[in-house]
Amino acid sequence: MNATDGSGIGEWTINNTAEFEIDSDGVITNLDSLELGTYSLTVSVSDTLGYIKTGTFTLTVVEEPPAQTDMTLILIAGGGAAIVLVLVVIAVKKRGS
């Protein structure tokens, strides 16, 4: 999170302290692995004079998409095998001649 104030930032707070923490720089960190779903978070920041600003947002945790197979590596490996096979066939034909 980001906040500026001429008098200086006093304190950051977050409503869900069972699963998240917020440090003096406004960086939010989850305390443990999060379950899939949505989390409604309310963050407040105060200045050194006691004025407070509050914002609410929703954090959505979704499954990580499956890793994609690197087709380039498969094509290179397959192409390399085809080249070796062609070289063996050429060598065998030259021996037979």
Backbone as a printed PyTorch tensor [residue, N CA C, xyz], in Angstrom:
tensor([[[  0.8510,  -1.1460,   0.0000],
         [  0.0000,   0.0000,   0.0000],
         [  0.9130,   1.2290,   0.0000]],

        [[  0.3460,   2.3730,  -0.3740],
         [  1.1410,   3.5890,  -0.4420],
         [  0.3610,   4.7510,   0.1550]],

        [[  1.0070,   5.5150,   0.9790],
         [  0.3920,   6.7100,   1.5480],
         [  1.4810,   7.7310,   1.8490]],

        [[  1.1400,   8.9850,   1.6740],
         [  2.0530,  10.0640,   2.0440],
         [  1.2650,  11.1020,   2.8280]],

        [[  1.9530,  11.8040,   3.7130],
         [  1.3190,  12.8520,   4.4990],
         [  2.4110,  13.7950,   4.9760]],

        [[  2.1220,  15.0620,   4.9390],
         [  3.1040,  16.0610,   5.3610],
         [  3.5530,  15.9010,   6.7940]],

        [[  2.6710,  15.4090,   7.6430],
         [  3.0390,  15.2260,   9.0520],
         [  3.7340,  13.8930,   9.3050]],

        [[  3.6950,  13.0000,   8.3110],
         [  4.3100,  11.6800,   8.4540],
         [  3.2660,  10.6040,   8.7080]],

        [[  3.6170,   9.4020,   8.3420],
         [  2.7180,   8.2580,   8.5310],
         [  2.8870,   7.7270,   9.9440]],

        [[  1.7530,   7.5260,  10.6130],
         [  1.7920,   7.0220,  11.9850],
         [  1.7370,   5.5140,  12.0490]],

        [[  0.6490,   4.9300,  11.5200],
         [  0.4630,   3.4850,  11.6760],
         [ -0.4300,   2.9310,  10.5700]],

        [[ -0.1220,   1.7160,  10.1610],
         [ -0.9630,   0.9450,   9.2350],
         [ -1.6740,  -0.1340,  10.0320]],

        [[ -2.9350,  -0.4130,   9.6970],
         [ -3.6530,  -1.5330,  10.3150],
         [ -4.4220,  -2.2820,   9.2390]],

        [[ -4.6870,  -3.5530,   9.5040],
         [ -5.4540,  -4.3980,   8.5960],
         [ -6.4890,  -5.1510,   9.4290]],

        [[ -7.6710,  -5.3750,   8.8460],
         [ -8.7500,  -5.9830,   9.6330],
         [ -8.5510,  -7.4770,   9.9010]],

        [[ -7.9620,  -8.2050,   8.9750],
         [ -7.8460,  -9.6570,   9.1030],
         [ -6.4470, -10.0140,   9.6060]],

        [[ -6.2350,  -9.8890,  10.9000],
         [ -4.9120, -10.1640,  11.4730],
         [ -4.6700, -11.6490,  11.7250]],

        [[ -5.7060, -12.4780,  11.5200],
         [ -5.5230, -13.9240,  11.6590],
         [ -4.7750, -14.4920,  10.4560]],

        [[ -4.9160, -13.8380,   9.2920],
         [ -4.3030, -14.3730,   8.0710],
         [ -3.2960, -13.4270,   7.4130]],

        [[ -3.3010, -12.1480,   7.8090],
         [ -2.4340, -11.1620,   7.1720],
         [ -1.8000, -10.2480,   8.2120]],

        [[ -0.6890,  -9.6420,   7.8100],
         [ -0.0930,  -8.5860,   8.6130],
         [  0.3240,  -7.4700,   7.6660]],

        [[  0.4290,  -6.2800,   8.2040],
         [  0.8790,  -5.1370,   7.4260],
         [  1.9860,  -4.4540,   8.2120]],

        [[  3.0870,  -4.1510,   7.5440],
         [  4.2170,  -3.5620,   8.2730],
         [  4.1690,  -2.0300,   8.2110]],

        [[  5.1580,  -1.4000,   8.7730],
         [  5.1870,   0.0580,   8.8820],
         [  5.3600,   0.7460,   7.5260]],

        [[  5.7060,  -0.0210,   6.4870],
         [  5.8090,   0.5290,   5.1350],
         [  4.5510,   0.2700,   4.3150]],

        [[  3.5520,  -0.3880,   4.8950],
         [  2.3070,  -0.6780,   4.1860],
         [  2.3580,  -1.9460,   3.3570]],

        [[  3.3380,  -2.8030,   3.5960],
         [  3.4680,  -4.0680,   2.8500],
         [  2.6280,  -5.1330,   3.5590]],

        [[  1.6970,  -5.7250,   2.7970],
         [  0.8190,  -6.7640,   3.3390],
         [  1.4200,  -8.1290,   3.0500]],

        [[  1.4350,  -8.9950,   4.0630],
         [  1.9730, -10.3440,   3.9200],
         [  0.9770, -11.3320,   4.5110]],

        [[  0.7550, -12.4540,   3.7910],
         [ -0.0850, -13.4940,   4.3880],
         [  0.7640, -14.2760,   5.3890]],

        [[  0.1390, -14.6640,   6.4810],
         [  0.8540, -15.3310,   7.5690],
         [  1.0240, -16.8240,   7.3420]],

        [[  0.2020, -17.3940,   6.4620],
         [  0.2440, -18.8250,   6.1760],
         [ -0.2800, -19.0170,   4.7610]],

        [[ -0.2750, -20.2450,   4.2860],
         [ -0.8520, -20.5280,   2.9690],
         [ -2.3300, -20.1640,   2.9890]],

        [[ -2.7890, -19.5760,   1.9070],
         [ -4.1920, -19.1540,   1.8430],
         [ -5.0250, -20.1860,   1.1090]],

        [[ -6.2190, -20.3930,   1.5920],
         [ -7.1740, -21.2690,   0.9100],
         [ -7.6910, -20.5500,  -0.3280]],

        [[ -8.1580, -21.3180,  -1.3190],
         [ -8.7890, -20.7190,  -2.4830],
         [-10.0180, -19.9540,  -2.0250]],

        [[-10.2750, -18.8220,  -2.6320],
         [-11.4530, -18.0390,  -2.2720],
         [-11.1640, -16.5580,  -2.2590]],

        [[-12.0770, -15.8080,  -1.6880],
         [-11.9380, -14.3540,  -1.6380],
         [-11.7690, -13.8920,  -0.2010]],

        [[-11.0140, -12.8380,  -0.0550],
         [-10.7350, -12.2380,   1.2380],
         [-11.0240, -10.7440,   1.1240]],

        [[-11.9300, -10.2540,   1.9410],
         [-12.2260,  -8.8270,   1.9700],
         [-11.3120,  -8.1830,   3.0080]],

        [[-10.4430,  -7.3020,   2.5460],
         [ -9.4660,  -6.6880,   3.4430],
         [ -9.7370,  -5.1940,   3.5570]],

        [[ -9.6950,  -4.7070,   4.7780],
         [ -9.8160,  -3.2810,   5.0460],
         [ -8.5030,  -2.8180,   5.6580]],

        [[ -7.8910,  -1.8510,   4.9990],
         [ -6.6070,  -1.3260,   5.4450],
         [ -6.8020,   0.1300,   5.8460]],

        [[ -6.2330,   0.4870,   6.9720],
         [ -6.2930,   1.8790,   7.4340],
         [ -4.8780,   2.3870,   7.6580]],

        [[ -4.7140,   3.6650,   7.4180],
         [ -3.4370,   4.3130,   7.6840],
         [ -3.7260,   5.6270,   8.4040]],

        [[ -2.9280,   5.9100,   9.4120],
         [ -3.0940,   7.1730,  10.1450],
         [ -1.8240,   7.9990,  10.0070]],

        [[ -2.0090,   9.3050,  10.0950],
         [ -0.8290,  10.1600,  10.1200],
         [ -0.4560,  10.4300,  11.5740]],

        [[  0.6020,  11.1740,  11.7670],
         [  1.0790,  11.4100,  13.1370],
         [  0.1670,  12.3440,  13.9320]],

        [[ -0.8040,  12.9860,  13.2340],
         [ -1.7600,  13.8520,  13.9230],
         [ -3.0510,  13.1170,  14.2760]],

        [[ -3.1470,  11.8430,  13.8650],
         [ -4.3070,  11.0450,  14.2100],
         [ -5.3920,  10.9700,  13.1480]],

        [[ -5.1860,  11.6060,  11.9950],
         [ -6.1570,  11.4920,  10.9040],
         [ -6.0250,  10.1170,  10.2510]],

        [[ -7.1660,   9.5180,   9.9090],
         [ -7.1680,   8.1400,   9.3970],
         [ -7.8450,   8.0860,   8.0320]],

        [[ -7.2540,   7.3320,   7.1320],
         [ -7.8560,   6.9970,   5.8310],
         [ -7.9890,   5.4840,   5.7730]],

        [[ -9.1160,   5.0250,   5.2380],
         [ -9.3990,   3.5900,   5.1790],
         [ -9.8110,   3.2060,   3.7640]],

        [[ -9.3650,   2.0550,   3.3270],
         [ -9.7550,   1.5080,   2.0280],
         [-10.0370,   0.0250,   2.1550]],

        [[-10.9800,  -0.4550,   1.3630],
         [-11.3350,  -1.8800,   1.3630],
         [-11.1430,  -2.4350,  -0.0320]],

        [[-10.5940,  -3.6310,  -0.1180],
         [-10.4430,  -4.3030,  -1.4010],
         [-10.6230,  -5.7990,  -1.2070]],

        [[-10.8360,  -6.4820,  -2.3140],
         [-11.0230,  -7.9350,  -2.2830],
         [ -9.8070,  -8.6000,  -2.9160]],

        [[ -9.2620,  -9.5610,  -2.2150],
         [ -8.1590, -10.3810,  -2.7060],
         [ -8.7480, -11.7320,  -3.0760]],

        [[ -8.5120, -12.1850,  -4.3060],
         [ -9.0250, -13.4790,  -4.7490],
         [ -7.8640, -14.4320,  -4.9780]],

        [[ -7.9240, -15.5840,  -4.3390],
         [ -6.9010, -16.6180,  -4.4930],
         [ -7.4820, -17.6990,  -5.3910]],

        [[ -6.7750, -17.9740,  -6.5070],
         [ -7.2220, -18.9790,  -7.4730],
         [ -6.1450, -20.0420,  -7.6270]],

        [[ -6.5300, -21.1650,  -8.2280],
         [ -5.5550, -22.2270,  -8.4760],
         [ -4.5330, -21.7610,  -9.4950]],

        [[ -3.3080, -22.2230,  -9.3020],
         [ -2.2590, -21.9220, -10.2610],
         [ -2.5350, -22.7280, -11.5220]],

        [[ -2.4600, -22.0780, -12.6990],
         [ -2.7020, -22.8380, -13.9260],
         [ -1.6270, -23.9110, -14.1070]],

        [[ -1.9750, -25.0380, -14.7550],
         [ -0.9770, -26.0920, -14.9480],
         [  0.1720, -25.6010, -15.8230]],

        [[  1.3430, -26.1150, -15.5330],
         [  2.5220, -25.7430, -16.3190],
         [  2.3720, -26.2410, -17.7470]],

        [[  2.8310, -25.4300, -18.6900],
         [  2.7650, -25.8250, -20.0900],
         [  4.0170, -26.6130, -20.4490]],

        [[  3.8510, -27.6010, -21.3150],
         [  4.9960, -28.3710, -21.7950],
         [  5.7560, -27.5110, -22.7840]],

        [[  7.0500, -27.5070, -22.6590],
         [  7.8770, -26.7210, -23.5690],
         [  8.0540, -27.4990, -24.8640]],

        [[  7.2330, -27.1600, -25.8530],
         [  7.2520, -27.8720, -27.1350],
         [  8.5710, -27.6770, -27.8710]],

        [[  9.2690, -26.5700, -27.6370],
         [ 10.5480, -26.3340, -28.2990],
         [ 11.5350, -27.4300, -27.9490]],

        [[ 11.6150, -27.7890, -26.6770],
         [ 12.5350, -28.8340, -26.2340],
         [ 12.1620, -30.1720, -26.8600]],

        [[ 10.8800, -30.4760, -26.9220],
         [ 10.4410, -31.7330, -27.5330],
         [ 10.8020, -31.7620, -29.0100]],

        [[ 10.5910, -30.6560, -29.7060],
         [ 10.9260, -30.5970, -31.1390],
         [ 12.4260, -30.7180, -31.3590]],

        [[ 13.2230, -30.0730, -30.5090],
         [ 14.6790, -30.1740, -30.6490],
         [ 15.1250, -31.6090, -30.4090]],

        [[ 14.6160, -32.2410, -29.3510],
         [ 14.9940, -33.6250, -29.0500],
         [ 14.5420, -34.5440, -30.1780]],

        [[ 13.3350, -34.3590, -30.6760],
         [ 12.8290, -35.1870, -31.7730],
         [ 13.6210, -34.9650, -33.0470]],

        [[ 13.9550, -33.7120, -33.3280],
         [ 14.7510, -33.3990, -34.5170],
         [ 16.1440, -33.9870, -34.4240]],

        [[ 16.7330, -33.9610, -33.2250],
         [ 18.0590, -34.5410, -33.0220],
         [ 18.0470, -36.0400, -33.2610]],

        [[ 16.9930, -36.7200, -32.8080],
         [ 16.8760, -38.1590, -33.0220],
         [ 16.7330, -38.4650, -34.5040]],

        [[ 15.9980, -37.6430, -35.2340],
         [ 15.8230, -37.8600, -36.6770],
         [ 17.1410, -37.6770, -37.4110]],

        [[ 17.9380, -36.6930, -37.0220],
         [ 19.2410, -36.4650, -37.6600],
         [ 20.1640, -37.6380, -37.4110]],

        [[ 20.2000, -38.1530, -36.1790],
         [ 21.0430, -39.3120, -35.8610],
         [ 20.6140, -40.5040, -36.6990]],

        [[ 19.3090, -40.7350, -36.8280],
         [ 18.7950, -41.8540, -37.6120],
         [ 19.2180, -41.7270, -39.0710]],

        [[ 19.1400, -40.5370, -39.6490],
         [ 19.5500, -40.3160, -41.0470],
         [ 21.0390, -40.5830, -41.2050]],

        [[ 21.8530, -40.1240, -40.2580],
         [ 23.2960, -40.3500, -40.3400],
         [ 23.6300, -41.8310, -40.2610]],

        [[ 22.9260, -42.5790, -39.4130],
         [ 23.1610, -44.0230, -39.2980],
         [ 22.7860, -44.7050, -40.6040]],

        [[ 21.6610, -44.3390, -41.1990],
         [ 21.2410, -44.9410, -42.4660],
         [ 22.2400, -44.6450, -43.5580]],

        [[ 22.7640, -43.4120, -43.6230],
         [ 23.7690, -43.0570, -44.6220],
         [ 25.0360, -43.8630, -44.4070]],

        [[ 25.4850, -44.0020, -43.1700],
         [ 26.7130, -44.7490, -42.8620],
         [ 26.5390, -46.2050, -43.2350]],

        [[ 25.3900, -46.8180, -42.9610],
         [ 25.1400, -48.2120, -43.2870],
         [ 25.1240, -48.3990, -44.8060]],

        [[ 24.5210, -47.4800, -45.5280],
         [ 24.4600, -47.5850, -46.9990],
         [ 25.8510, -47.4710, -47.5920]],

        [[ 26.6960, -46.5600, -47.0310],
         [ 28.0560, -46.4060, -47.5550],
         [ 28.8730, -47.6720, -47.3020]],

        [[ 28.6620, -48.3260, -46.1820],
         [ 29.3850, -49.5590, -45.8670],
         [ 28.9610, -50.6780, -46.8110]],

        [[ 27.6590, -50.6760, -47.1340],
         [ 27.1310, -51.7330, -47.9850],
         [ 27.5320, -51.5430, -49.4330]],

        [[ 27.9830, -50.3730, -49.8260],
         [ 28.3360, -50.1320, -51.2280],
         [ 29.6360, -50.7020, -51.6210]]])
